[in-house]
Amino acid sequence: METPLVVGVDGSDAGLTATDWAADQAVRLGVPLRIVHASRWERYEGSVPAWSLNRPSGQVRAENIAATAAERALRHAPGLKVTTDVLVEDAASALLREARSADAVVVGSRGRGELADLLLGSVGLIVAARSHGPVIVVRGHQHARYARHQSVLLGIGEHDVAVRFAFREAVLRQAELDAVHAWRRPAAHEPAGHPLLTGSVAHHEEQRATAFLGKAVEAAARAYPEVRLRRTTVEGPAHKTLVARSTAADLLVVGARRREGHFGMEPGRGAHRALHHAACPVAVVPQDHRAPTGGER
């Protein structure tokens, strides 16, 4: 059974934009697209007998939202295998469950309702923080959404959980991979490294960052030798670095690590800021996700 790419839709323009992006991504992956709309309409209208000819307006609206998204996906990518499902539950719970059996879950950058004015809708934020599979938030400029930069940006923090996912995306898009690690010099009250350290503290920290970045991408670079890889270390806050560099990327990939004693993942400040401000779609890859190796493509 093929593993689908799942996109969550809610009838908003952002959901339809996410559908377009997901259709393109499903074509790249060669997998079906599963369109999911989740709504708690029964809470407000109640259910009716199966033999009744008068279906609740909430149910009709939910089915129309899913059908409209499916039609759009097929217009955008003729020949793509598309299925739809309308789920009677809250959207975040539905998408979190879908993520367990999907290549990734795709959502729009904003939703409908009272929280639609937030930089990232509440559903997208919850799913990105708690999912056991990759979550892609479709946001940013149109030229980035249509992969015109031919560049994938990979933000590497303390962990390298998202590296193989980013390499795979670079292969799918025939794009350059820009792997970035931000570093900072110690504050005045912090220890300045090894007691035998000679030379400037900044130079030492930059060398450490360069070595860390090289080790983080080493195995994946061997598994994906065809990827054009650029390694960059930058002094400064990671969140500012990633947002600034996202203007020249088609996709930003970041990792999320599991928090001790907490439910869900922790994308980190850089990833969290990118989800709100990046100029391109953002993929959040959780710590326990197992991306394909070079021989599993």
PyMOL commands that set and color helices and strands:
alter all, ss='L'
color gray80, all
select helices_A, chain A and resi 13-29+41-45+57-76+91-99+122-130+142-145+163-173+201-223+238-248+268-277+294-296
alter helices_A, ss='H'
color red, helices_A
select strands_A, chain A and resi 5-8+33-38+82-87+105-108+135-138+151-155+176-183+229-235+251-258+265-266+282-286
alter strands_A, ss='S'
color yellow, strands_A
deselect
rebuild
show_as cartoon
